[in-house]
């Protein structure tokens, strides 16, 4: 029997409008007028709830294999499904082995078998000394590569310098595969940290941690990456942009048609440094959360299209690693747990700024699909695309509590946040996988391989 989904607010390329979405097994076959439902069709009518394309979170740390006690395919993908996210792109570090060669990718594929509730893909890694492994990873279908310009926190994922970047970009030149970069360089961080330690700064204070990761670390890194993207004419993507002082550099690069793009995180759009309690290392991330003025500049850059997508950078760890007993920001693991919360967090921020729901589809579905080479398959409600949907109630109001956190460890700076909007159902390739607050069926996620 044919299936159809109907709503008065379906988010297609033309914006929110009444429509009926026809399904042919796992794909969208047509988008019709609201009342156009052929006889004999199994219809799911969502009334005034918004029907959004399934979201894509292109920056998550699933941590499996090797550190499943931190997170894992089963828990991470269930959290995604609860938040309307139907595709995850896993970062190449925090797992063991790191995804820096074809054997490590094979280990990740094996670990995911039978556990993924949503579709997924894996970025490859660029580290010192693995240049010869990049072609094989590309041939194996990774959507692109990730690197760090500063210590990653994981000794097995070594940061790279300009020489390493040049070697990697030469290999990637002409492939269309993007190089994703953690855009902080070490020198400003090392200098600031030395000054703080010499002055006896209190590392339990958030202001100390913020001062240790100055804006210059980002701006210097982004200036270097723009220069290399222009020279090699190879796409470079700036992950988790935090500092608004980098925006003029990106704006000028965009004017010159340099192939550089940028994302920001839900937490940079939500929190502000002055509100972060001392000792609360569940807020720790790198680059750090900055002040309210900086936050508003990031929102402006999203409106402008200068920042193109919003992701979570979900990077959890066991509770003890957050050092909540000592409260020391220099000792706690850096990473914010938030998978499944991004849609209501971002929508709440949008409502406070008088913005319309339409942009969600671009920032959290279409643009991540483009980055990962999934356009046409994922991230839009268009004929031929996978029948992935988030059924969203934009008017729901709720407060985040531990039962709402479906990832492994119930630790998050969003606990207690009062949010607008909630995911009612999630559909993956034509079937409900989440609804009425529970998971439906079994894990049926597939790897998405870039050809």
N, C-alpha and C positions, 0 to 999 in steps of 0.2 A: 504494500500500500504506500502511495506517495505521502510525504509529510510536508507540512507547511508551518511556519511560525508567523504570527501576525501581531503587530503593535501599532499604536497611533504615533509612536516615536521610534522609528527605525533609523539608525545612523548609517547612512550610505555616503558615497562621495559627495552627494549634493546636500548633505546635512540631515538634520532630523526631520522626518516626514512620515505620515501614515503609509504602511506598506505591508505586503505579504511576501515572505521569503520562501520560495519553493526549494525543496531538497530532493536530490536524486542520490539516495544512499548517503555517502560521506561528503558529497559536494553540494554547493548551492547551484541550482539549475536555472533559477530566474528570480528577479525581484519585480513584483507586480504591484498594481494598485491595491489598496487596502482590502477592498471587497472582492477581489478576484481570486476565488478559491475553487478549483475544479471539484466536481462531485466525486465523492469517494476518497477525498484527501483527509488524512489524519491531521487535524489542526490543533496547534497549541496557540491559544489566543491570550496574549499578555496585557491586553487593554492599554492603559496609559503608562505601563512600565517601559523603560527605555530598553531597546534591543541593540546592544553594542557588538561590534566585532570582538571575538575572543582576544584578550589582551596578550601582549608579548613582553615578557621581562627579559631583556637581553643582557642583564648583568646580575647574575646570582652565583652564589658559591654553594653547590650541593654537597661537596666535600667527600663524596663516595666515588671510588673505593678509598680505603685507608683511614679515613677519619669519620666513619659513620656515627661515632658517638657524638660528633659535633652536629651533624645533620645527615641526610641520606636521601636517596631518590624517593622512597615511599613518603616520608614526612614532608619533604620539600614540595613534592608535586601535589600532595593533598592540600597543603597550605595554598599553593597556587590556585588549585581548582576552587577553593572556597572564596577566593578573591576575584574570580572571573578571568584568571590568567590561564590560557590554554597552550602556551608555548613558553618554555624556559630555555635560555642559552647559558650554559654553565661555563664559568671561568676556569682556566687551566691550573689554578693553584688552590691550595688547602686540601686537595686530594693527594693520595699517595698510591702510585707515582703521579707526579705532576704531568699534565697532558702536553709534553714537549717532544714526543716522538710517536711513531705509529703504534708501537707496542703498548704505550700508556693509553692511547685512544682505544685500543682493543680491550684493555682491562676495564675501562670505563663503560664501554658498550656491554661487556659481559655483566658488570655490576648492575646495570639498569634493567636487565631482563626481568620482566614480570613485575616490576615495582613502580613504574612511572604511571601516574594517573593523568598526566597531560603529556603532550608532545614535547620534545626536547632536542637540543643540539649542543655541541661542545666546541668552544673556541680552542684553537691551538695556542701554544705558548712560544714566545721568543725569549730566550735566555742566553746568557753568555755561553758560546760554544756549541749551540745546537743548530747552526745555520744549515748544515747538511741535512737535517731532519725536516726542514720546512717543505720541500717539494713533495715528499711522501705524505705528509699530513694534509697538504692541499689536495693531492690526488685522492686521499681517503675521504674527502668531503667536508672538512671543517669549513665554517663560513668565514673565517678570518683568524687573526692572531692577536694575542694580548702581550704587552710587555710592561715593565716597571722601569722608571728612570731613577728610582730610589729603592732602598731595601724594602722588600715586600712584606717582611715579617715572617717569611718562610725561607729558610736557608736553601732549600732545594729549588727555589725559583729565583735565580740570580738576576739582579737588576742589570740593565744595559746602559752603555755610554754611546756617544755619537758614532763611534766607529762601528759598534754592533748594529746600531740603527741603520747606518748606511748599507751594511751588508744585507740586512733583512729586507730593506726597501728595494735593493737591487734584485733580490730574489723574487719579491712580490710584484715588481714592475710589470705591468701589462696583464696581470691575472685578474684584476678587478677586486681582489680580496683586500679588505681593509686591515690596517694595523691599528689596534686599539692601544692606547697608552695611558697609564697612570701618570698624570702630568704634574709631578713634583720632582725637583732636582734636590740633591743632597746638601749642597753647600749652605744655602740660607738656613736650612733646618739645623745643621750641625753648629753653625755660628750662633744662632738664637739659643740653642740648648746649652752651649758652653757658657753664654752670658747668664742665663737663668741659673745654672748650677753654681756659678761663681758668686752670684748674689744671694744664694741661699733660698731661692724661690720654693714655695710650698707646692709640691706636686699633687696635693689633694685638691687644689683649687683649679677650676676649669680655666680660669684666666691664664694660668701658667701653661697648661697644655695648648691653649689657643696661641699664645705668644711663641710657642716652640715650633709651630707650623705656619710661618708668615706667608702672606700673599705672594711675596717674591718667589717662593719656591714654585708656585704655580705659574706665575707670569713668565719666569725665566724658562721653564720647561715648555710652555706653550709657544713662546717665541721660537725656540729651537725646532719644535715639531712643525710649525708653519713653514719655516725656512726649508726643511727637508721635504715636506709635502709638495712645495712649489718646485723644488729642484727635481725631484723624481717623478712628479705628476702621478703620484700614487696616493690613494685615499688614506688619510689618517683620521682617526676618531678619538676625541678627547673624552675619556670616561670621567664620570662623577665630578663635573666642574663645580667648584665651590666658590672661588673668588671672583667677584664681579669686576675686579680690576683687570681681569683677562679679557673682558668683553670687547674693549676697543681693538685689541689685537685680532680677535676673530672677525670683527666687523670689517676691518681693513683687508683681511685675508679674503673675506667673502667678496669684497669689491673687486679684488684682483682675480677672482675665480680659482683660488687655491683649493684643491680638493681636501678640505678639512671640515669636520663636523664636530658637534659636541652634544653631550647629554648632561643632565643634572639629576639629582636624586630627590625623592619625595621628602626626605628629612631636611635637605637644605631649603626646601620651599615651606616647611612647616615650623621648624624650631628656630629659635634665635638664641645667641650665645648668652645673653643676659638672663635668660630663664633657666639655664641649665644648672642644677644643684652641684655644689662641690662634692667630690667623691662618687658621683653617679656615673660610673664608667660604662653603663649601658648606652650612654650617648656618645661614646668615643668612636670616632671614625677618622679616616685620613683621605683627603684633606678634611679639616675640621669644620664644624658648624660655626658660621660667623654671625655677625650682628644683624639686627632687623633691617637696617638700611641696605646691607648686602643682599639679604633675602628678597627685598622688594625689587632690587635691580635684576635678580634672576627671573622673577616673574615677568618683568618688563621684557627681558630677552626672549622668554618663551612667546610672549605676545608678538614680538617682532619676527619670530622665526629664526633668530640667531642661535638659540638653543633649540634643538629639533626634537629631542625625546626625553622622557622621564622614566627612570628605572628605580629599583630599590637598592641595588648593591647589598642584597641580603647576605650577611656574612656572620653567621652565628658561631657560638662556641659553648662548651660546657660552662655552667655557672661559675665554677671556681676560677676560671681563667679571666673573669671580669674583675677580680681583686676587690670585690665589694667590702671585704673585711678591712683592707688597708685604705681603700679609697684613692689609691695612687693612680693618676692618669698615665704616668709613664710606664707602669707595670701591667696594666690591664690590656686584654686583647682588644684591638680596634676593629669594630664591625657592628653594624646596627641590624638587629633582627626585625624584619618587617614584611616578609613575604605573605601576600594575600591582603595587605592593608592599603596598598598604594592607591587604588581607585577611590575609596572614600576619603582618604587623606587629601589627595589632590583635588577632588571635587569639592570638599569642604573649603579648601583654600580658594578655589575658583568662585564659589558662592559669596565668600566674604569680599571678593574683588569685583563682583558684578559680571562675571564671565559666563558664557554659555557652554552647554555640555558638548557642543560639536567638536571642540578642539581635542577632547579626550581621544577620539579615534585617531587623530594624527600623532599626538605625543606618545601614546601608550600602545598603539597597534600598528598603524601604517609606517611610521618612521622606523621603529625597531625591525619591522619586517624588511624594509629596504636595506637597513644596515646589514642584516644577516642573510641577504639574498633570498628572501622568502616572498617577495612581492608577487602577487598573482595567486599564491598558494595560501598565504596567511595574512591576517591583519586588515581585512576589509570584507564588507558584505557586498560581494559582487559575484556574478555568475562565473562558475569555474573554480572559485576559491573553496577551501575546506569549510564545512558547515560548523564553524566554531563561533560560539556566542556567549556573551555575558548579559544576563537579564538583570537589569539594575533598577532599583527603586531610588531615584534621586532625592526623594522627600523623606525617607526614613531617617530617624535620629536615634543614635545609640551611643553607648559608652564602652570603650574597649576594655575587656576583662580577660583573665587567663583562659577561659573556655573558648574565646574567640581566636586564640593563637593556635594554629594547627601545625606549626613547625615543632621541632623536637623539644626545645627548651623554652619554657614559658617566661622568657625574659625579653622585654622590649621597652624602649622609652615611650612607646605609644600607649602603654597601659594607663587607663584613666582618661585618655583623650576622648572628647565629645565630638562625634563625627556626624556628618550628613551624608546620606546615601549608603545603600547596602546591596550587595549581590544577592539576588533571590535564587537564580539558577545559573548553572554553567553547562554548556553543551560542547562536546568535543566530537568533531567529525560526524555530526548528525544524531548524537545520542546524549541524553542528560547524564552528567557525571556528578553533579552536585545540585541539591534542591532541598527545601524545607530544613536547612541547617545540617544536612547529612550527606554522605557520599553514596552514590548509586552505582551498582554493578561492581566491576572489578577494574584493576589497573590495566589500561589498554593504550597507554601512550606509546608513540613511536619516535624514533630518532628521525630528525629532518636533515637530510644530507644535501649539501650544496653541490650541484653538478658543475 
